[in-house]
Amino acid sequence: MRYLNVTNIKAHALKCSKSLRAGKFERVGQSFLDDVQAEAERLVREINSKFQPPVHPVVDPEEAKFVTGAYVTKAQEILDAAVARIIQAKVQRHPSTGKTLL
């Protein structure tokens, strides 16, 4: 299952390259995309682990939904901003070798 929009990740990485690294990089490699995916998944696992009870098992909420569409939209905005920062940080840390972000 695909969780991230690869096209937008590439576009943002190249935008960061242009803005922060004088357009040094012209391509985005698969390893760059894999690293962004791994960081985004780590972020979600971190959120999930924060709310796992230390002693008692989780009481099954069955089919109950607690979150509204507005909350999901707000969470998406926060996650999108976090992924954008992950991408920017990777571009800024990337060594100045070659034309591809790896």
N, CA, C and O atoms as a printed pandas DataFrame, in Angstrom:
     atom_number atom_name residue_name chain_id  residue_number  x_coord  y_coord  z_coord
0              1         N          MET        A               1    0.843   -1.178    0.000
1              2        CA          MET        A               1    0.000    0.000    0.000
2              3         C          MET        A               1    0.889    1.242    0.000
3              4         O          MET        A               1    1.871    1.319    0.739
4              5         N          ARG        A               2    0.542    2.175   -0.810
5              6        CA          ARG        A               2    1.319    3.407   -0.927
6              7         C          ARG        A               2    0.763    4.458    0.027
7              8         O          ARG        A               2   -0.424    4.781   -0.021
8              9         N          TYR        A               3    1.617    4.986    0.886
9             10        CA          TYR        A               3    1.191    5.983    1.865
10            11         C          TYR        A               3    1.605    7.399    1.486
11            12         O          TYR        A               3    0.983    8.368    1.922
12            13         N          LEU        A               4    2.640    7.520    0.685
13            14        CA          LEU        A               4    3.161    8.837    0.339
14            15         C          LEU        A               4    3.038    9.101   -1.158
15            16         O          LEU        A               4    3.063    8.173   -1.966
16            17         N          ASN        A               5    2.906   10.362   -1.514
17            18        CA          ASN        A               5    2.806   10.779   -2.905
18            19         C          ASN        A               5    4.220   11.028   -3.431
19            20         O          ASN        A               5    4.813   12.075   -3.169
20            21         N          VAL        A               6    4.748   10.064   -4.169
21            22        CA          VAL        A               6    6.128   10.103   -4.654
22            23         C          VAL        A               6    6.361   11.300   -5.570
23            24         O          VAL        A               6    7.407   11.943   -5.492
24            25         N          THR        A               7    5.413   11.599   -6.423
25            26        CA          THR        A               7    5.560   12.731   -7.342
26            27         C          THR        A               7    5.757   14.033   -6.576
27            28         O          THR        A               7    6.618   14.838   -6.929
28            29         N          ASN        A               8    4.970   14.242   -5.536
29            30        CA          ASN        A               8    5.102   15.467   -4.751
30            31         C          ASN        A               8    6.389   15.484   -3.924
31            32         O          ASN        A               8    6.969   16.547   -3.700
32            33         N          ILE        A               9    6.831   14.325   -3.476
33            34        CA          ILE        A               9    8.098   14.255   -2.737
34            35         C          ILE        A               9    9.245   14.681   -3.644
35            36         O          ILE        A               9   10.090   15.483   -3.249
36            37         N          LYS        A              10    9.273   14.142   -4.862
37            38        CA          LYS        A              10   10.323   14.510   -5.814
38            39         C          LYS        A              10   10.279   16.005   -6.114
39            40         O          LYS        A              10   11.313   16.673   -6.112
40            41         N          ALA        A              11    9.083   16.525   -6.370
41            42        CA          ALA        A              11    8.946   17.945   -6.699
42            43         C          ALA        A              11    9.427   18.825   -5.541
43            44         O          ALA        A              11   10.106   19.827   -5.766
44            45         N          HIS        A              12    9.080   18.456   -4.314
45            46        CA          HIS        A              12    9.502   19.264   -3.164
46            47         C          HIS        A              12   11.011   19.161   -2.951
47            48         O          HIS        A              12   11.653   20.153   -2.608
48            49         N          ALA        A              13   11.577   17.986   -3.147
49            50        CA          ALA        A              13   13.021   17.812   -2.995
50            51         C          ALA        A              13   13.769   18.690   -4.005
51            52         O          ALA        A              13   14.758   19.333   -3.655
52            53         N          LEU        A              14   13.302   18.717   -5.243
53            54        CA          LEU        A              14   13.954   19.547   -6.264
54            55         C          LEU        A              14   13.736   21.031   -5.987
55            56         O          LEU        A              14   14.611   21.849   -6.271
56            57         N          LYS        A              15   12.581   21.381   -5.439
57            58        CA          LYS        A              15   12.329   22.768   -5.035
58            59         C          LYS        A              15   13.294   23.171   -3.918
59            60         O          LYS        A              15   13.848   24.270   -3.938
60            61         N          CYS        A              16   13.493   22.277   -2.944
61            62        CA          CYS        A              16   14.452   22.540   -1.872
62            63         C          CYS        A              16   15.863   22.660   -2.434
63            64         O          CYS        A              16   16.640   23.505   -1.989
64            65         N          SER        A              17   16.195   21.821   -3.409
65            66        CA          SER        A              17   17.507   21.897   -4.043
66            67         C          SER        A              17   17.714   23.260   -4.678
67            68         O          SER        A              17   18.766   23.882   -4.527
68            69         N          LYS        A              18   16.697   23.710   -5.388
69            70        CA          LYS        A              18   16.788   25.005   -6.060
70            71         C          LYS        A              18   16.897   26.141   -5.041
71            72         O          LYS        A              18   17.694   27.063   -5.212
72            73         N          SER        A              19   16.111   26.069   -4.007
73            74        CA          SER        A              19   16.046   27.140   -3.017
74            75         C          SER        A              19   17.239   27.145   -2.058
75            76         O          SER        A              19   17.748   28.208   -1.701
76            77         N          LEU        A              20   17.682   25.954   -1.641
77            78        CA          LEU        A              20   18.691   25.857   -0.586
78            79         C          LEU        A              20   20.086   25.477   -1.075
79            80         O          LEU        A              20   21.080   25.760   -0.407
80            81         N          ARG        A              21   20.161   24.833   -2.245
81            82        CA          ARG        A              21   21.446   24.315   -2.723
82            83         C          ARG        A              21   21.769   24.802   -4.127
83            84         O          ARG        A              21   22.531   24.154   -4.844
84            85         N          ALA        A              22   21.199   25.940   -4.531
85            86        CA          ALA        A              22   21.464   26.568   -5.839
86            87         C          ALA        A              22   21.179   25.625   -7.009
87            88         O          ALA        A              22   21.861   25.671   -8.032
88            89         N          GLY        A              23   20.163   24.768   -6.848
89            90        CA          GLY        A              23   19.767   23.865   -7.930
90            91         C          GLY        A              23   20.781   22.784   -8.237
91            92         O          GLY        A              23   20.800   22.259   -9.351
92            93         N          LYS        A              24   21.621   22.441   -7.281
93            94        CA          LYS        A              24   22.685   21.448   -7.478
94            95         C          LYS        A              24   22.139   20.096   -7.948
95            96         O          LYS        A              24   22.758   19.426   -8.775
96            97         N          PHE        A              25   20.995   19.706   -7.427
97            98        CA          PHE        A              25   20.458   18.380   -7.736
98            99         C          PHE        A              25   19.313   18.494   -8.724
99           100         O          PHE        A              25   18.448   19.361   -8.595
100          101         N          GLU        A              26   19.317   17.604   -9.718
101          102        CA          GLU        A              26   18.321   17.630  -10.783
102          103         C          GLU        A              26   17.433   16.395  -10.803
103          104         O          GLU        A              26   16.419   16.363  -11.501
104          105         N          ARG        A              27   17.816   15.374  -10.035
105          106        CA          ARG        A              27   17.069   14.123  -10.008
106          107         C          ARG        A              27   16.949   13.642   -8.565
107          108         O          ARG        A              27   17.732   14.019   -7.694
108          109         N          VAL        A              28   15.952   12.807   -8.345
109          110        CA          VAL        A              28   15.738   12.212   -7.021
110          111         C          VAL        A              28   15.801   10.696   -7.170
111          112         O          VAL        A              28   15.011   10.102   -7.903
112          113         N          GLY        A              29   16.740   10.084   -6.474
113          114        CA          GLY        A              29   16.928    8.639   -6.566
114          115         C          GLY        A              29   15.963    7.863   -5.683
115          116         O          GLY        A              29   15.345    8.415   -4.773
116          117         N          GLN        A              30   15.848    6.572   -5.972
117          118        CA          GLN        A              30   14.951    5.698   -5.210
118          119         C          GLN        A              30   15.367    5.600   -3.754
119          120         O          GLN        A              30   14.511    5.497   -2.877
120          121         N          SER        A              31   16.660    5.631   -3.480
121          122        CA          SER        A              31   17.103    5.529   -2.085
122          123         C          SER        A              31   16.661    6.749   -1.276
123          124         O          SER        A              31   16.357    6.621   -0.090
124          125         N          PHE        A              32   16.619    7.931   -1.899
125          126        CA          PHE        A              32   16.114    9.134   -1.233
126          127         C          PHE        A              32   14.647    8.926   -0.875
127          128         O          PHE        A              32   14.229    9.209    0.247
128          129         N          LEU        A              33   13.873    8.431   -1.830
129          130        CA          LEU        A              33   12.449    8.179   -1.592
130          131         C          LEU        A              33   12.247    7.127   -0.505
131          132         O          LEU        A              33   11.364    7.268    0.341
132          133         N          ASP        A              34   13.058    6.080   -0.525
133          134        CA          ASP        A              34   12.967    5.032    0.494
134          135         C          ASP        A              34   13.263    5.596    1.885
135          136         O          ASP        A              34   12.600    5.240    2.859
136          137         N          ASP        A              35   14.264    6.481    1.972
137          138        CA          ASP        A              35   14.613    7.090    3.260
138          139         C          ASP        A              35   13.489    7.977    3.785
139          140         O          ASP        A              35   13.197    7.968    4.981
140          141         N          VAL        A              36   12.855    8.745    2.896
141          142        CA          VAL        A              36   11.731    9.595    3.306
142          143         C          VAL        A              36   10.580    8.713    3.795
143          144         O          VAL        A              36    9.961    9.004    4.818
144          145         N          GLN        A              37   10.298    7.634    3.059
145          146        CA          GLN        A              37    9.243    6.696    3.455
146          147         C          GLN        A              37    9.538    6.113    4.829
147          148         O          GLN        A              37    8.647    6.032    5.674
148          149         N          ALA        A              38   10.784    5.708    5.056
149          150        CA          ALA        A              38   11.161    5.111    6.337
150          151         C          ALA        A              38   11.010    6.116    7.478
151          152         O          ALA        A              38   10.523    5.761    8.552
152          153         N          GLU        A              39   11.419    7.362    7.258
153          154        CA          GLU        A              39   11.278    8.392    8.287
154          155         C          GLU        A              39    9.809    8.671    8.597
155          156         O          GLU        A              39    9.435    8.837    9.758
156          157         N          ALA        A              40    8.980    8.723    7.559
157          158        CA          ALA        A              40    7.548    8.969    7.758
158          159         C          ALA        A              40    6.912    7.811    8.525
159          160         O          ALA        A              40    6.086    8.035    9.409
160          161         N          GLU        A              41    7.288    6.582    8.196
161          162        CA          GLU        A              41    6.755    5.424    8.906
162          163         C          GLU        A              41    7.241    5.404   10.357
163          164         O          GLU        A              41    6.486    5.027   11.253
164          165         N          ARG        A              42    8.491    5.805   10.599
165          166        CA          ARG        A              42    9.016    5.890   11.954
166          167         C          ARG        A              42    8.208    6.891   12.772
167          168         O          ARG        A              42    7.921    6.653   13.945
168          169         N          LEU        A              43    7.843    8.009   12.152
169          170        CA          LEU        A              43    7.047    9.026   12.837
170          171         C          LEU        A              43    5.696    8.452   13.279
171          172         O          LEU        A              43    5.263    8.688   14.406
172          173         N          VAL        A              44    5.038    7.708   12.404
173          174        CA          VAL        A              44    3.741    7.115   12.741
174          175         C          VAL        A              44    3.901    6.055   13.830
175          176         O          VAL        A              44    3.081    5.975   14.745
176          177         N          ARG        A              45    4.962    5.237   13.735
177          178        CA          ARG        A              45    5.209    4.228   14.782
178          179         C          ARG        A              45    5.469    4.902   16.125
179          180         O          ARG        A              45    5.029    4.411   17.165
180          181         N          GLU        A              46    6.179    6.021   16.103
181          182        CA          GLU        A              46    6.467    6.756   17.329
182          183         C          GLU        A              46    5.176    7.268   17.970
183          184         O          GLU        A              46    4.998    7.174   19.185
184          185         N          ILE        A              47    4.287    7.803   17.152
185          186        CA          ILE        A              47    2.996    8.271   17.670
186          187         C          ILE        A              47    2.215    7.101   18.251
187          188         O          ILE        A              47    1.659    7.205   19.344
188          189         N          ASN        A              48    2.172    5.986   17.523
189          190        CA          ASN        A              48    1.438    4.815   17.973
190          191         C          ASN        A              48    1.997    4.269   19.285
191          192         O          ASN        A              48    1.234    3.927   20.188
192          193         N          SER        A              49    3.309    4.187   19.394
193          194        CA          SER        A              49    3.904    3.604   20.601
194          195         C          SER        A              49    3.689    4.492   21.820
195          196         O          SER        A              49    3.672    3.997   22.947
196          197         N          LYS        A              50    3.526    5.778   21.614
197          198        CA          LYS        A              50    3.307    6.689   22.735
198          199         C          LYS        A              50    2.008    6.363   23.476
199          200         O          LYS        A              50    1.904    6.606   24.678
200          201         N          PHE        A              51    1.034    5.824   22.777
201          202        CA          PHE        A              51   -0.269    5.597   23.374
202          203         C          PHE        A              51   -0.588    4.119   23.617
203          204         O          PHE        A              51   -1.754    3.744   23.737
204          205         N          GLN        A              52    0.442    3.290   23.689
205          206        CA          GLN        A              52    0.250    1.889   24.054
206          207         C          GLN        A              52    0.315    1.792   25.571
207          208         O          GLN        A              52    1.275    2.261   26.182
208          209         N          PRO        A              53   -0.691    1.190   26.178
209          210        CA          PRO        A              53   -0.698    1.118   27.648
210          211         C          PRO        A              53    0.432    0.229   28.148
211          212         O          PRO        A              53    0.710   -0.817   27.562
212          213         N          PRO        A              54    1.089    0.650   29.244
213          214        CA          PRO        A              54    2.225   -0.120   29.749
214          215         C          PRO        A              54    1.833   -1.395   30.497
215          216         O          PRO        A              54    2.629   -2.332   30.563
216          217         N          VAL        A              55    0.620   -1.451   31.065
217          218        CA          VAL        A              55    0.254   -2.595   31.903
218          219         C          VAL        A              55   -0.929   -3.373   31.345
219          220         O          VAL        A              55   -0.822   -4.574   31.099
220          221         N          HIS        A              56   -2.038   -2.710   31.148
221          222        CA          HIS        A              56   -3.266   -3.383   30.733
222          223         C          HIS        A              56   -3.414   -3.372   29.212
223          224         O          HIS        A              56   -2.961   -2.442   28.545
224          225         N          PRO        A              57   -4.043   -4.401   28.674
225          226        CA          PRO        A              57   -4.275   -4.413   27.229
226          227         C          PRO        A              57   -5.297   -3.337   26.851
227          228         O          PRO        A              57   -6.065   -2.863   27.689
228          229         N          VAL        A              58   -5.286   -2.971   25.584
229          230        CA          VAL        A              58   -6.222   -1.966   25.079
230          231         C          VAL        A              58   -7.632   -2.540   25.088
231          232         O          VAL        A              58   -7.851   -3.668   24.646
232          233         N          VAL        A              59   -8.579   -1.768   25.588
233          234        CA          VAL        A              59   -9.986   -2.163   25.545
234          235         C          VAL        A              59  -10.466   -1.942   24.120
235          236         O          VAL        A              59  -10.384   -0.830   23.597
236          237         N          ASP        A              60  -10.965   -2.994   23.497
237          238        CA          ASP        A              60  -11.380   -2.929   22.095
238          239         C          ASP        A              60  -12.528   -1.943   21.902
239          240         O          ASP        A              60  -13.588   -2.107   22.508
240          241         N          PRO        A              61  -12.335   -0.924   21.070
241          242        CA          PRO        A              61  -13.417    0.043   20.846
242          243         C          PRO        A              61  -14.450   -0.471   19.849
243          244         O          PRO        A              61  -15.378    0.252   19.488
244          245         N          GLU        A              62  -14.292   -1.724   19.401
245          246        CA          GLU        A              62  -15.156   -2.342   18.399
246          247         C          GLU        A              62  -15.196   -1.483   17.149
247          248         O          GLU        A              62  -14.151   -1.233   16.548
248          249         N          GLU        A              63  -16.344   -1.034   16.748
249          250        CA          GLU        A              63  -16.458   -0.257   15.513
250          251         C          GLU        A              63  -16.550    1.246   15.764
251          252         O          GLU        A              63  -16.804    2.008   14.831
252          253         N          ALA        A              64  -16.351    1.679   16.986
253          254        CA          ALA        A              64  -16.494    3.096   17.332
254          255         C          ALA        A              64  -15.437    3.926   16.626
255          256         O          ALA        A              64  -14.271    3.540   16.547
256          257         N          LYS        A              65  -15.859    5.058   16.123
257          258        CA          LYS        A              65  -14.955    6.032   15.522
258          259         C          LYS        A              65  -14.973    7.269   16.410
259          260         O          LYS        A              65  -16.042    7.797   16.718
260          261         N          PHE        A              66  -13.809    7.729   16.819
261          262        CA          PHE        A              66  -13.715    8.851   17.738
262          263         C          PHE        A              66  -13.271   10.138   17.061
263          264         O          PHE        A              66  -13.449   11.226   17.609
264          265         N          VAL        A              67  -12.706   10.019   15.894
265          266        CA          VAL        A              67  -12.093   11.156   15.217
266          267         C          VAL        A              67  -12.999   11.640   14.083
267          268         O          VAL        A              67  -13.499   10.847   13.285
268          269         N          THR        A              68  -13.197   12.955   14.031
269          270        CA          THR        A              68  -14.022   13.533   12.964
270          271         C          THR        A              68  -13.172   13.795   11.723
271          272         O          THR        A              68  -11.943   13.731   11.772
272          273         N          GLY        A              69  -13.828   14.085   10.633
273          274        CA          GLY        A              69  -13.134   14.434    9.395
274          275         C          GLY        A              69  -12.269   15.668    9.566
275          276         O          GLY        A              69  -11.186   15.751    8.987
276          277         N          ALA        A              70  -12.737   16.630   10.358
277          278        CA          ALA        A              70  -11.958   17.846   10.607
278          279         C          ALA        A              70  -10.651   17.514   11.324
279          280         O          ALA        A              70   -9.612   18.114   11.047
280          281         N          TYR        A              71  -10.711   16.554   12.249
281          282        CA          TYR        A              71   -9.507   16.155   12.975
282          283         C          TYR        A              71   -8.529   15.443   12.040
283          284         O          TYR        A              71   -7.321   15.672   12.108
284          285         N          VAL        A              72   -9.049   14.589   11.177
285          286        CA          VAL        A              72   -8.209   13.898   10.196
286          287         C          VAL        A              72   -7.532   14.915    9.286
287          288         O          VAL        A              72   -6.352   14.777    8.965
288          289         N          THR        A              73   -8.276   15.933    8.872
289          290        CA          THR        A              73   -7.710   16.978    8.019
290          291         C          THR        A              73   -6.583   17.705    8.753
291          292         O          THR        A              73   -5.531   17.963    8.169
292          293         N          LYS        A              74   -6.795   18.033   10.019
293          294        CA          LYS        A              74   -5.774   18.705   10.820
294          295         C          LYS        A              74   -4.543   17.817   10.978
295          296         O          LYS        A              74   -3.414   18.294   10.856
296          297         N          ALA        A              75   -4.750   16.541   11.244
297          298        CA          ALA        A              75   -3.632   15.607   11.385
298          299         C          ALA        A              75   -2.867   15.484   10.068
299          300         O          ALA        A              75   -1.639   15.391   10.066
300          301         N          GLN        A              76   -3.592   15.483    8.951
301          302        CA          GLN        A              76   -2.934   15.401    7.645
302          303         C          GLN        A              76   -2.068   16.629    7.397
303          304         O          GLN        A              76   -0.964   16.506    6.868
304          305         N          GLU        A              77   -2.550   17.806    7.770
305          306        CA          GLU        A              77   -1.759   19.026    7.612
306          307         C          GLU        A              77   -0.459   18.929    8.410
307          308         O          GLU        A              77    0.603   19.321    7.928
308          309         N          ILE        A              78   -0.550   18.411    9.622
309          310        CA          ILE        A              78    0.630   18.286   10.483
310          311         C          ILE        A              78    1.600   17.248    9.904
311          312         O          ILE        A              78    2.808   17.484    9.870
312          313         N          LEU        A              79    1.081   16.109    9.453
313          314        CA          LEU        A              79    1.937   15.076    8.866
314          315         C          LEU        A              79    2.568   15.554    7.564
315          316         O          LEU        A              79    3.739   15.274    7.308
316          317         N          ASP        A              80    1.807   16.273    6.735
317          318        CA          ASP        A              80    2.369   16.822    5.498
318          319         C          ASP        A              80    3.519   17.776    5.801
319          320         O          ASP        A              80    4.553   17.739    5.135
320          321         N          ALA        A              81    3.336   18.637    6.814
321          322        CA          ALA        A              81    4.392   19.572    7.196
322          323         C          ALA        A              81    5.617   18.812    7.714
323          324         O          ALA        A              81    6.751   19.195    7.424
324          325         N          ALA        A              82    5.395   17.743    8.476
325          326        CA          ALA        A              82    6.512   16.949    9.001
326          327         C          ALA        A              82    7.280   16.280    7.865
327          328         O          ALA        A              82    8.511   16.283    7.873
328          329         N          VAL        A              83    6.583   15.711    6.895
329          330        CA          VAL        A              83    7.248   15.067    5.760
330          331         C          VAL        A              83    8.013   16.111    4.946
331          332         O          VAL        A              83    9.115   15.835    4.472
332          333         N          ALA        A              84    7.446   17.299    4.781
333          334        CA          ALA        A              84    8.154   18.372    4.069
334          335         C          ALA        A              84    9.465   18.711    4.780
335          336         O          ALA        A              84   10.484   18.938    4.128
336          337         N          ARG        A              85    9.443   18.744    6.107
337          338        CA          ARG        A              85   10.668   19.025    6.866
338          339         C          ARG        A              85   11.672   17.882    6.751
339          340         O          ARG        A              85   12.879   18.117    6.708
340          341         N          ILE        A              86   11.176   16.645    6.703
341          342        CA          ILE        A              86   12.059   15.488    6.501
342          343         C          ILE        A              86   12.773   15.618    5.156
343          344         O          ILE        A              86   13.984   15.421    5.065
344          345         N          ILE        A              87   12.012   15.952    4.117
345          346        CA          ILE        A              87   12.582   16.106    2.777
346          347         C          ILE        A              87   13.620   17.223    2.767
347          348         O          ILE        A              87   14.729   17.039    2.265
348          349         N          GLN        A              88   13.264   18.373    3.320
349          350        CA          GLN        A              88   14.175   19.514    3.340
350          351         C          GLN        A              88   15.469   19.177    4.079
351          352         O          GLN        A              88   16.557   19.515    3.613
352          353         N          ALA        A              89   15.355   18.518    5.217
353          354        CA          ALA        A              89   16.543   18.158    5.992
354          355         C          ALA        A              89   17.445   17.219    5.199
355          356         O          ALA        A              89   18.668   17.354    5.240
356          357         N          LYS        A              90   16.850   16.267    4.475
357          358        CA          LYS        A              90   17.648   15.343    3.666
358          359         C          LYS        A              90   18.370   16.088    2.552
359          360         O          LYS        A              90   19.530   15.791    2.269
360          361         N          VAL        A              91   17.711   17.043    1.918
361          362        CA          VAL        A              91   18.348   17.823    0.853
362          363         C          VAL        A              91   19.497   18.646    1.438
363          364         O          VAL        A              91   20.580   18.701    0.856
364          365         N          GLN        A              92   19.267   19.277    2.575
365          366        CA          GLN        A              92   20.297   20.111    3.184
366          367         C          GLN        A              92   21.514   19.293    3.615
367          368         O          GLN        A              92   22.641   19.780    3.526
368          369         N          ARG        A              93   21.306   18.070    4.074
369          370        CA          ARG        A              93   22.412   17.224    4.548
370          371         C          ARG        A              93   23.131   16.499    3.415
371          372         O          ARG        A              93   24.234   15.988    3.613
372          373         N          HIS        A              94   22.528   16.447    2.239
373          374        CA          HIS        A              94   23.092   15.652    1.145
374          375         C          HIS        A              94   24.433   16.219    0.696
375          376         O          HIS        A              94   24.558   17.427    0.494
376          377         N          PRO        A              95   25.444   15.352    0.537
377          378        CA          PRO        A              95   26.752   15.843    0.073
378          379         C          PRO        A              95   26.660   16.389   -1.351
379          380         O          PRO        A              95   25.824   15.950   -2.140
380          381         N          SER        A              96   27.510   17.329   -1.663
381          382        CA          SER        A              96   27.486   17.993   -2.977
382          383         C          SER        A              96   28.229   17.157   -4.022
383          384         O          SER        A              96   29.194   17.624   -4.627
384          385         N          THR        A              97   27.781   15.940   -4.225
385          386        CA          THR        A              97   28.374   15.093   -5.254
386          387         C          THR        A              97   27.278   14.635   -6.194
387          388         O          THR        A              97   26.213   14.205   -5.750
388          389         N          GLY        A              98   27.527   14.724   -7.471
389          390        CA          GLY        A              98   26.570   14.278   -8.471
390          391         C          GLY        A              98   25.378   15.202   -8.599
391          392         O          GLY        A              98   25.315   16.260   -7.973
392          393         N          LYS        A              99   24.427   14.778   -9.429
393          394        CA          LYS        A              99   23.229   15.562   -9.703
394          395         C          LYS        A              99   21.963   14.916   -9.159
395          396         O          LYS        A              99   20.868   15.455   -9.314
396          397         N          THR        A             100   22.118   13.739   -8.510
397          398        CA          THR        A             100   20.975   12.986   -8.024
398          399         C          THR        A             100   20.971   12.951   -6.510
399          400         O          THR        A             100   21.991   12.674   -5.878
400          401         N          LEU        A             101   19.815   13.234   -5.934
401          402        CA          LEU        A             101   19.636   13.086   -4.485
402          403         C          LEU        A             101   19.493   11.602   -4.195
403          404         O          LEU        A             101   18.574   10.954   -4.697
404          405         N          LEU        A             102   20.377   11.075   -3.407
405          406        CA          LEU        A             102   20.353    9.641   -3.088
406          407         C          LEU        A             102   19.976    9.416   -1.647
407          408         O          LEU        A             102   19.905    8.272   -1.198
